[in-house]
Amino acid sequence: MRPKLFAELTGMTEKAAEGRRLKGEWPEGRVWLKAPDNQIRYNIAEYDKWVESSMMI
C-alpha cells in the first residue's frame, strides 16, 4: 500500500515510516518494497508481524 494509506491505518507518520525504512529497521522485500514504478509500497501484514515481535522483547 502507498505511504499515505499506511500512515492512516497505522497512526505512524509517513516521515516516521520513511525513517525506519532508511535506517534499515524494516527489511526490504518484507515490510516495504520499491515497486516497478519506483514508488515505495508497504506491506501492513508484515508490519503487524514486526510490531508483534517487538512487543515480545
CHARMM-style PDB file with segment names, atoms N, HN, CA, C and O in Angstrom:
ATOM      1  N   MET     1       0.828  -1.174   0.000  1.00  0.00      PROA
ATOM      2  CA  MET     1       0.000   0.000   0.000  1.00  0.00      PROA
ATOM      3  C   MET     1       0.873   1.238   0.000  1.00  0.00      PROA
ATOM      4  O   MET     1       2.029   1.194   0.421  1.00  0.00      PROA
ATOM      5  N   ARG     2       0.335   2.308  -0.459  1.00  0.00      PROA
ATOM      6  HN  ARG     2      -0.604   2.344  -0.801  1.00  0.00      PROA
ATOM      7  CA  ARG     2       1.084   3.562  -0.536  1.00  0.00      PROA
ATOM      8  C   ARG     2       1.322   4.141   0.851  1.00  0.00      PROA
ATOM      9  O   ARG     2       0.567   3.865   1.783  1.00  0.00      PROA
ATOM     10  N   PRO     3       2.374   4.945   0.986  1.00  0.00      PROA
ATOM     11  CA  PRO     3       2.738   5.501   2.293  1.00  0.00      PROA
ATOM     12  C   PRO     3       1.610   6.266   2.995  1.00  0.00      PROA
ATOM     13  O   PRO     3       1.465   6.161   4.213  1.00  0.00      PROA
ATOM     14  N   LYS     4       0.827   7.017   2.259  1.00  0.00      PROA
ATOM     15  HN  LYS     4       0.945   7.102   1.270  1.00  0.00      PROA
ATOM     16  CA  LYS     4      -0.240   7.801   2.889  1.00  0.00      PROA
ATOM     17  C   LYS     4      -1.276   6.893   3.549  1.00  0.00      PROA
ATOM     18  O   LYS     4      -1.671   7.138   4.689  1.00  0.00      PROA
ATOM     19  N   LEU     5      -1.717   5.861   2.856  1.00  0.00      PROA
ATOM     20  HN  LEU     5      -1.396   5.662   1.929  1.00  0.00      PROA
ATOM     21  CA  LEU     5      -2.688   4.926   3.421  1.00  0.00      PROA
ATOM     22  C   LEU     5      -2.069   4.161   4.587  1.00  0.00      PROA
ATOM     23  O   LEU     5      -2.722   3.945   5.608  1.00  0.00      PROA
ATOM     24  N   PHE     6      -0.819   3.754   4.439  1.00  0.00      PROA
ATOM     25  HN  PHE     6      -0.288   3.929   3.610  1.00  0.00      PROA
ATOM     26  CA  PHE     6      -0.119   3.067   5.525  1.00  0.00      PROA
ATOM     27  C   PHE     6      -0.119   3.930   6.783  1.00  0.00      PROA
ATOM     28  O   PHE     6      -0.383   3.440   7.881  1.00  0.00      PROA
ATOM     29  N   ALA     7       0.177   5.214   6.616  1.00  0.00      PROA
ATOM     30  HN  ALA     7       0.391   5.612   5.724  1.00  0.00      PROA
ATOM     31  CA  ALA     7       0.196   6.139   7.754  1.00  0.00      PROA
ATOM     32  C   ALA     7      -1.186   6.258   8.385  1.00  0.00      PROA
ATOM     33  O   ALA     7      -1.309   6.264   9.609  1.00  0.00      PROA
ATOM     34  N   GLU     8      -2.212   6.351   7.568  1.00  0.00      PROA
ATOM     35  HN  GLU     8      -2.111   6.346   6.573  1.00  0.00      PROA
ATOM     36  CA  GLU     8      -3.576   6.472   8.089  1.00  0.00      PROA
ATOM     37  C   GLU     8      -3.979   5.237   8.888  1.00  0.00      PROA
ATOM     38  O   GLU     8      -4.605   5.355   9.941  1.00  0.00      PROA
ATOM     39  N   LEU     9      -3.625   4.061   8.396  1.00  0.00      PROA
ATOM     40  HN  LEU     9      -3.116   3.965   7.541  1.00  0.00      PROA
ATOM     41  CA  LEU     9      -4.035   2.818   9.049  1.00  0.00      PROA
ATOM     42  C   LEU     9      -3.225   2.487  10.296  1.00  0.00      PROA
ATOM     43  O   LEU     9      -3.744   1.868  11.225  1.00  0.00      PROA
ATOM     44  N   THR    10      -1.963   2.892  10.323  1.00  0.00      PROA
ATOM     45  HN  THR    10      -1.542   3.394   9.568  1.00  0.00      PROA
ATOM     46  CA  THR    10      -1.107   2.539  11.459  1.00  0.00      PROA
ATOM     47  C   THR    10      -0.989   3.643  12.498  1.00  0.00      PROA
ATOM     48  O   THR    10      -0.627   3.380  13.644  1.00  0.00      PROA
ATOM     49  N   GLY    11      -1.293   4.880  12.105  1.00  0.00      PROA
ATOM     50  HN  GLY    11      -1.588   5.094  11.173  1.00  0.00      PROA
ATOM     51  CA  GLY    11      -1.112   6.005  13.015  1.00  0.00      PROA
ATOM     52  C   GLY    11       0.319   6.512  13.035  1.00  0.00      PROA
ATOM     53  O   GLY    11       0.636   7.455  13.760  1.00  0.00      PROA
ATOM     54  N   MET    12       1.176   5.899  12.249  1.00  0.00      PROA
ATOM     55  HN  MET    12       0.919   5.133  11.660  1.00  0.00      PROA
ATOM     56  CA  MET    12       2.573   6.327  12.134  1.00  0.00      PROA
ATOM     57  C   MET    12       2.646   7.370  11.022  1.00  0.00      PROA
ATOM     58  O   MET    12       1.979   7.224   9.997  1.00  0.00      PROA
ATOM     59  N   THR    13       3.433   8.401  11.205  1.00  0.00      PROA
ATOM     60  HN  THR    13       3.974   8.520  12.038  1.00  0.00      PROA
ATOM     61  CA  THR    13       3.552   9.398  10.145  1.00  0.00      PROA
ATOM     62  C   THR    13       4.334   8.824   8.966  1.00  0.00      PROA
ATOM     63  O   THR    13       5.097   7.869   9.114  1.00  0.00      PROA
ATOM     64  N   GLU    14       4.131   9.418   7.806  1.00  0.00      PROA
ATOM     65  HN  GLU    14       3.511  10.193   7.686  1.00  0.00      PROA
ATOM     66  CA  GLU    14       4.882   8.991   6.626  1.00  0.00      PROA
ATOM     67  C   GLU    14       6.378   9.171   6.854  1.00  0.00      PROA
ATOM     68  O   GLU    14       7.178   8.336   6.432  1.00  0.00      PROA
ATOM     69  N   LYS    15       6.758  10.262   7.523  1.00  0.00      PROA
ATOM     70  HN  LYS    15       6.108  10.940   7.866  1.00  0.00      PROA
ATOM     71  CA  LYS    15       8.178  10.531   7.803  1.00  0.00      PROA
ATOM     72  C   LYS    15       8.766   9.480   8.739  1.00  0.00      PROA
ATOM     73  O   LYS    15       9.905   9.052   8.552  1.00  0.00      PROA
ATOM     74  N   ALA    16       7.998   9.063   9.745  1.00  0.00      PROA
ATOM     75  HN  ALA    16       7.073   9.412   9.897  1.00  0.00      PROA
ATOM     76  CA  ALA    16       8.488   8.047  10.676  1.00  0.00      PROA
ATOM     77  C   ALA    16       8.696   6.716   9.956  1.00  0.00      PROA
ATOM     78  O   ALA    16       9.692   6.030  10.185  1.00  0.00      PROA
ATOM     79  N   ALA    17       7.760   6.357   9.092  1.00  0.00      PROA
ATOM     80  HN  ALA    17       6.950   6.914   8.906  1.00  0.00      PROA
ATOM     81  CA  ALA    17       7.897   5.118   8.324  1.00  0.00      PROA
ATOM     82  C   ALA    17       9.109   5.204   7.397  1.00  0.00      PROA
ATOM     83  O   ALA    17       9.869   4.244   7.267  1.00  0.00      PROA
ATOM     84  N   GLU    18       9.282   6.349   6.761  1.00  0.00      PROA
ATOM     85  HN  GLU    18       8.665   7.129   6.866  1.00  0.00      PROA
ATOM     86  CA  GLU    18      10.436   6.540   5.885  1.00  0.00      PROA
ATOM     87  C   GLU    18      11.740   6.416   6.676  1.00  0.00      PROA
ATOM     88  O   GLU    18      12.707   5.823   6.199  1.00  0.00      PROA
ATOM     89  N   GLY    19      11.759   6.971   7.872  1.00  0.00      PROA
ATOM     90  HN  GLY    19      10.973   7.453   8.260  1.00  0.00      PROA
ATOM     91  CA  GLY    19      12.951   6.891   8.711  1.00  0.00      PROA
ATOM     92  C   GLY    19      13.303   5.463   9.073  1.00  0.00      PROA
ATOM     93  O   GLY    19      14.469   5.075   9.003  1.00  0.00      PROA
ATOM     94  N   ARG    20      12.316   4.681   9.457  1.00  0.00      PROA
ATOM     95  HN  ARG    20      11.369   4.996   9.513  1.00  0.00      PROA
ATOM     96  CA  ARG    20      12.572   3.271   9.797  1.00  0.00      PROA
ATOM     97  C   ARG    20      13.063   2.504   8.572  1.00  0.00      PROA
ATOM     98  O   ARG    20      13.946   1.653   8.670  1.00  0.00      PROA
ATOM     99  N   ARG    21      12.481   2.818   7.427  1.00  0.00      PROA
ATOM    100  HN  ARG    21      11.763   3.510   7.348  1.00  0.00      PROA
ATOM    101  CA  ARG    21      12.897   2.171   6.182  1.00  0.00      PROA
ATOM    102  C   ARG    21      14.339   2.534   5.847  1.00  0.00      PROA
ATOM    103  O   ARG    21      15.143   1.653   5.541  1.00  0.00      PROA
ATOM    104  N   LEU    22      14.674   3.816   5.903  1.00  0.00      PROA
ATOM    105  HN  LEU    22      14.021   4.531   6.152  1.00  0.00      PROA
ATOM    106  CA  LEU    22      16.017   4.261   5.534  1.00  0.00      PROA
ATOM    107  C   LEU    22      17.086   3.812   6.525  1.00  0.00      PROA
ATOM    108  O   LEU    22      18.235   3.603   6.138  1.00  0.00      PROA
ATOM    109  N   LYS    23      16.721   3.661   7.800  1.00  0.00      PROA
ATOM    110  HN  LYS    23      15.787   3.831   8.114  1.00  0.00      PROA
ATOM    111  CA  LYS    23      17.672   3.184   8.810  1.00  0.00      PROA
ATOM    112  C   LYS    23      17.892   1.677   8.725  1.00  0.00      PROA
ATOM    113  O   LYS    23      18.794   1.139   9.367  1.00  0.00      PROA
ATOM    114  N   GLY    24      17.069   1.002   7.936  1.00  0.00      PROA
ATOM    115  HN  GLY    24      16.336   1.439   7.415  1.00  0.00      PROA
ATOM    116  CA  GLY    24      17.209  -0.443   7.795  1.00  0.00      PROA
ATOM    117  C   GLY    24      16.504  -1.233   8.876  1.00  0.00      PROA
ATOM    118  O   GLY    24      16.736  -2.434   9.014  1.00  0.00      PROA
ATOM    119  N   GLU    25      15.641  -0.579   9.648  1.00  0.00      PROA
ATOM    120  HN  GLU    25      15.452   0.397   9.536  1.00  0.00      PROA
ATOM    121  CA  GLU    25      14.909  -1.284  10.700  1.00  0.00      PROA
ATOM    122  C   GLU    25      13.872  -2.238  10.112  1.00  0.00      PROA
ATOM    123  O   GLU    25      13.520  -3.242  10.731  1.00  0.00      PROA
ATOM    124  N   TRP    26      13.395  -1.921   8.930  1.00  0.00      PROA
ATOM    125  HN  TRP    26      13.681  -1.106   8.427  1.00  0.00      PROA
ATOM    126  CA  TRP    26      12.433  -2.777   8.238  1.00  0.00      PROA
ATOM    127  C   TRP    26      13.094  -3.368   7.006  1.00  0.00      PROA
ATOM    128  O   TRP    26      13.626  -2.627   6.179  1.00  0.00      PROA
ATOM    129  N   PRO    27      13.072  -4.691   6.865  1.00  0.00      PROA
ATOM    130  CA  PRO    27      13.734  -5.309   5.720  1.00  0.00      PROA
ATOM    131  C   PRO    27      13.003  -5.056   4.399  1.00  0.00      PROA
ATOM    132  O   PRO    27      11.782  -5.183   4.300  1.00  0.00      PROA
ATOM    133  N   GLU    28      13.795  -4.693   3.396  1.00  0.00      PROA
ATOM    134  HN  GLU    28      14.787  -4.589   3.476  1.00  0.00      PROA
ATOM    135  CA  GLU    28      13.235  -4.501   2.058  1.00  0.00      PROA
ATOM    136  C   GLU    28      12.735  -5.841   1.536  1.00  0.00      PROA
ATOM    137  O   GLU    28      13.383  -6.871   1.723  1.00  0.00      PROA
ATOM    138  N   GLY    29      11.594  -5.820   0.889  1.00  0.00      PROA
ATOM    139  HN  GLY    29      11.068  -4.983   0.737  1.00  0.00      PROA
ATOM    140  CA  GLY    29      11.004  -7.040   0.361  1.00  0.00      PROA
ATOM    141  C   GLY    29      10.079  -7.714   1.346  1.00  0.00      PROA
ATOM    142  O   GLY    29       9.374  -8.660   0.995  1.00  0.00      PROA
ATOM    143  N   ARG    30      10.076  -7.236   2.575  1.00  0.00      PROA
ATOM    144  HN  ARG    30      10.648  -6.468   2.861  1.00  0.00      PROA
ATOM    145  CA  ARG    30       9.176  -7.794   3.569  1.00  0.00      PROA
ATOM    146  C   ARG    30       8.207  -6.708   4.032  1.00  0.00      PROA
ATOM    147  O   ARG    30       7.027  -6.756   3.681  1.00  0.00      PROA
ATOM    148  N   VAL    31       8.667  -5.747   4.797  1.00  0.00      PROA
ATOM    149  HN  VAL    31       9.625  -5.708   5.082  1.00  0.00      PROA
ATOM    150  CA  VAL    31       7.795  -4.676   5.292  1.00  0.00      PROA
ATOM    151  C   VAL    31       7.563  -3.624   4.210  1.00  0.00      PROA
ATOM    152  O   VAL    31       6.513  -2.982   4.168  1.00  0.00      PROA
ATOM    153  N   TRP    32       8.538  -3.458   3.352  1.00  0.00      PROA
ATOM    154  HN  TRP    32       9.391  -3.979   3.386  1.00  0.00      PROA
ATOM    155  CA  TRP    32       8.388  -2.468   2.272  1.00  0.00      PROA
ATOM    156  C   TRP    32       9.112  -2.950   1.024  1.00  0.00      PROA
ATOM    157  O   TRP    32       9.968  -3.833   1.083  1.00  0.00      PROA
ATOM    158  N   LEU    33       8.752  -2.351  -0.112  1.00  0.00      PROA
ATOM    159  HN  LEU    33       8.057  -1.633  -0.160  1.00  0.00      PROA
ATOM    160  CA  LEU    33       9.446  -2.641  -1.356  1.00  0.00      PROA
ATOM    161  C   LEU    33       9.346  -1.444  -2.283  1.00  0.00      PROA
ATOM    162  O   LEU    33       8.510  -0.558  -2.107  1.00  0.00      PROA
ATOM    163  N   LYS    34      10.217  -1.444  -3.265  1.00  0.00      PROA
ATOM    164  HN  LYS    34      10.897  -2.164  -3.407  1.00  0.00      PROA
ATOM    165  CA  LYS    34      10.162  -0.418  -4.301  1.00  0.00      PROA
ATOM    166  C   LYS    34       9.487  -1.066  -5.504  1.00  0.00      PROA
ATOM    167  O   LYS    34      10.009  -2.019  -6.084  1.00  0.00      PROA
ATOM    168  N   ALA    35       8.325  -0.541  -5.870  1.00  0.00      PROA
ATOM    169  HN  ALA    35       7.901   0.233  -5.399  1.00  0.00      PROA
ATOM    170  CA  ALA    35       7.545  -1.086  -6.975  1.00  0.00      PROA
ATOM    171  C   ALA    35       8.224  -0.789  -8.314  1.00  0.00      PROA
ATOM    172  O   ALA    35       9.126   0.045  -8.376  1.00  0.00      PROA
ATOM    173  N   PRO    36       7.799  -1.461  -9.381  1.00  0.00      PROA
ATOM    174  CA  PRO    36       8.386  -1.212 -10.701  1.00  0.00      PROA
ATOM    175  C   PRO    36       8.311   0.253 -11.147  1.00  0.00      PROA
ATOM    176  O   PRO    36       9.114   0.695 -11.968  1.00  0.00      PROA
ATOM    177  N   ASP    37       7.352   0.999 -10.608  1.00  0.00      PROA
ATOM    178  HN  ASP    37       6.699   0.641  -9.941  1.00  0.00      PROA
ATOM    179  CA  ASP    37       7.244   2.422 -10.949  1.00  0.00      PROA
ATOM    180  C   ASP    37       8.112   3.294 -10.036  1.00  0.00      PROA
ATOM    181  O   ASP    37       7.980   4.518 -10.029  1.00  0.00      PROA
ATOM    182  N   ASN    38       9.007   2.651  -9.260  1.00  0.00      PROA
ATOM    183  HN  ASN    38       9.115   1.657  -9.266  1.00  0.00      PROA
ATOM    184  CA  ASN    38       9.942   3.313  -8.334  1.00  0.00      PROA
ATOM    185  C   ASN    38       9.275   3.977  -7.141  1.00  0.00      PROA
ATOM    186  O   ASN    38       9.884   4.819  -6.481  1.00  0.00      PROA
ATOM    187  N   GLN    39       8.043   3.615  -6.858  1.00  0.00      PROA
ATOM    188  HN  GLN    39       7.548   2.931  -7.394  1.00  0.00      PROA
ATOM    189  CA  GLN    39       7.378   4.151  -5.680  1.00  0.00      PROA
ATOM    190  C   GLN    39       7.458   3.131  -4.547  1.00  0.00      PROA
ATOM    191  O   GLN    39       7.483   1.922  -4.778  1.00  0.00      PROA
ATOM    192  N   ILE    40       7.496   3.640  -3.330  1.00  0.00      PROA
ATOM    193  HN  ILE    40       7.476   4.622  -3.143  1.00  0.00      PROA
ATOM    194  CA  ILE    40       7.576   2.785  -2.143  1.00  0.00      PROA
ATOM    195  C   ILE    40       6.185   2.265  -1.797  1.00  0.00      PROA
ATOM    196  O   ILE    40       5.200   3.002  -1.836  1.00  0.00      PROA
ATOM    197  N   ARG    41       6.129   0.988  -1.459  1.00  0.00      PROA
ATOM    198  HN  ARG    41       6.929   0.389  -1.428  1.00  0.00      PROA
ATOM    199  CA  ARG    41       4.886   0.355  -1.020  1.00  0.00      PROA
ATOM    200  C   ARG    41       5.174  -0.380   0.287  1.00  0.00      PROA
ATOM    201  O   ARG    41       6.258  -0.932   0.475  1.00  0.00      PROA
ATOM    202  N   TYR    42       4.192  -0.379   1.183  1.00  0.00      PROA
ATOM    203  HN  TYR    42       3.312   0.069   1.030  1.00  0.00      PROA
ATOM    204  CA  TYR    42       4.327  -1.058   2.468  1.00  0.00      PROA
ATOM    205  C   TYR    42       3.387  -2.251   2.536  1.00  0.00      PROA
ATOM    206  O   TYR    42       2.315  -2.252   1.933  1.00  0.00      PROA
ATOM    207  N   ASN    43       3.808  -3.264   3.281  1.00  0.00      PROA
ATOM    208  HN  ASN    43       4.680  -3.263   3.772  1.00  0.00      PROA
ATOM    209  CA  ASN    43       3.029  -4.474   3.499  1.00  0.00      PROA
ATOM    210  C   ASN    43       2.565  -4.444   4.950  1.00  0.00      PROA
ATOM    211  O   ASN    43       3.348  -4.690   5.867  1.00  0.00      PROA
ATOM    212  N   ILE    44       1.289  -4.142   5.148  1.00  0.00      PROA
ATOM    213  HN  ILE    44       0.653  -3.943   4.403  1.00  0.00      PROA
ATOM    214  CA  ILE    44       0.797  -3.955   6.515  1.00  0.00      PROA
ATOM    215  C   ILE    44       0.786  -5.266   7.307  1.00  0.00      PROA
ATOM    216  O   ILE    44       0.956  -5.246   8.526  1.00  0.00      PROA
ATOM    217  N   ALA    45       0.590  -6.391   6.641  1.00  0.00      PROA
ATOM    218  HN  ALA    45       0.451  -6.408   5.651  1.00  0.00      PROA
ATOM    219  CA  ALA    45       0.620  -7.676   7.354  1.00  0.00      PROA
ATOM    220  C   ALA    45       2.010  -7.927   7.935  1.00  0.00      PROA
ATOM    221  O   ALA    45       2.131  -8.378   9.073  1.00  0.00      PROA
ATOM    222  N   GLU    46       3.050  -7.639   7.169  1.00  0.00      PROA
ATOM    223  HN  GLU    46       2.951  -7.272   6.244  1.00  0.00      PROA
ATOM    224  CA  GLU    46       4.416  -7.807   7.669  1.00  0.00      PROA
ATOM    225  C   GLU    46       4.746  -6.762   8.730  1.00  0.00      PROA
ATOM    226  O   GLU    46       5.485  -7.045   9.672  1.00  0.00      PROA
ATOM    227  N   TYR    47       4.205  -5.565   8.581  1.00  0.00      PROA
ATOM    228  HN  TYR    47       3.605  -5.335   7.816  1.00  0.00      PROA
ATOM    229  CA  TYR    47       4.379  -4.534   9.611  1.00  0.00      PROA
ATOM    230  C   TYR    47       3.775  -5.025  10.929  1.00  0.00      PROA
ATOM    231  O   TYR    47       4.390  -4.884  11.986  1.00  0.00      PROA
ATOM    232  N   ASP    48       2.575  -5.601  10.865  1.00  0.00      PROA
ATOM    233  HN  ASP    48       2.076  -5.715  10.007  1.00  0.00      PROA
ATOM    234  CA  ASP    48       1.930  -6.123  12.074  1.00  0.00      PROA
ATOM    235  C   ASP    48       2.785  -7.207  12.729  1.00  0.00      PROA
ATOM    236  O   ASP    48       2.885  -7.254  13.955  1.00  0.00      PROA
ATOM    237  N   LYS    49       3.397  -8.073  11.934  1.00  0.00      PROA
ATOM    238  HN  LYS    49       3.316  -8.034  10.938  1.00  0.00      PROA
ATOM    239  CA  LYS    49       4.292  -9.103  12.482  1.00  0.00      PROA
ATOM    240  C   LYS    49       5.486  -8.455  13.173  1.00  0.00      PROA
ATOM    241  O   LYS    49       5.920  -8.908  14.232  1.00  0.00      PROA
ATOM    242  N   TRP    50       6.017  -7.390  12.565  1.00  0.00      PROA
ATOM    243  HN  TRP    50       5.665  -7.022  11.704  1.00  0.00      PROA
ATOM    244  CA  TRP    50       7.146  -6.667  13.152  1.00  0.00      PROA
ATOM    245  C   TRP    50       6.740  -6.075  14.500  1.00  0.00      PROA
ATOM    246  O   TRP    50       7.495  -6.162  15.469  1.00  0.00      PROA
ATOM    247  N   VAL    51       5.552  -5.474  14.567  1.00  0.00      PROA
ATOM    248  HN  VAL    51       4.939  -5.403  13.781  1.00  0.00      PROA
ATOM    249  CA  VAL    51       5.067  -4.891  15.822  1.00  0.00      PROA
ATOM    250  C   VAL    51       4.941  -5.977  16.886  1.00  0.00      PROA
ATOM    251  O   VAL    51       5.391  -5.797  18.018  1.00  0.00      PROA
ATOM    252  N   GLU    52       4.331  -7.096  16.524  1.00  0.00      PROA
ATOM    253  HN  GLU    52       3.965  -7.241  15.605  1.00  0.00      PROA
ATOM    254  CA  GLU    52       4.140  -8.184  17.483  1.00  0.00      PROA
ATOM    255  C   GLU    52       5.472  -8.741  17.965  1.00  0.00      PROA
ATOM    256  O   GLU    52       5.607  -9.059  19.146  1.00  0.00      PROA
ATOM    257  N   SER    53       6.446  -8.867  17.092  1.00  0.00      PROA
ATOM    258  HN  SER    53       6.335  -8.608  16.132  1.00  0.00      PROA
ATOM    259  CA  SER    53       7.747  -9.390  17.513  1.00  0.00      PROA
ATOM    260  C   SER    53       8.472  -8.389  18.404  1.00  0.00      PROA
ATOM    261  O   SER    53       9.224  -8.789  19.293  1.00  0.00      PROA
ATOM    262  N   SER    54       8.261  -7.110  18.183  1.00  0.00      PROA
ATOM    263  HN  SER    54       7.651  -6.785  17.460  1.00  0.00      PROA
ATOM    264  CA  SER    54       8.887  -6.072  19.008  1.00  0.00      PROA
ATOM    265  C   SER    54       8.309  -6.062  20.414  1.00  0.00      PROA
ATOM    266  O   SER    54       8.997  -5.705  21.371  1.00  0.00      PROA
ATOM    267  N   MET    55       7.050  -6.451  20.539  1.00  0.00      PROA
ATOM    268  HN  MET    55       6.491  -6.741  19.761  1.00  0.00      PROA
ATOM    269  CA  MET    55       6.390  -6.440  21.843  1.00  0.00      PROA
ATOM    270  C   MET    55       6.900  -7.567  22.730  1.00  0.00      PROA
ATOM    271  O   MET    55       6.747  -7.505  23.950  1.00  0.00      PROA
ATOM    272  N   MET    56       7.502  -8.593  22.142  1.00  0.00      PROA
ATOM    273  HN  MET    56       7.626  -8.644  21.151  1.00  0.00      PROA
ATOM    274  CA  MET    56       7.977  -9.745  22.905  1.00  0.00      PROA
ATOM    275  C   MET    56       9.336  -9.505  23.534  1.00  0.00      PROA
ATOM    276  O   MET    56       9.783 -10.299  24.362  1.00  0.00      PROA
ATOM    277  N   ILE    57       9.992  -8.434  23.160  1.00  0.00      PROA
ATOM    278  HN  ILE    57       9.628  -7.789  22.487  1.00  0.00      PROA
ATOM    279  CA  ILE    57      11.340  -8.162  23.673  1.00  0.00      PROA
ATOM    280  C   ILE    57      11.279  -7.569  25.058  1.00  0.00      PROA
ATOM    281  OT1 ILE    57      12.317  -7.274  25.650  1.00  0.00      PROA
TER     282      ILE     57
END
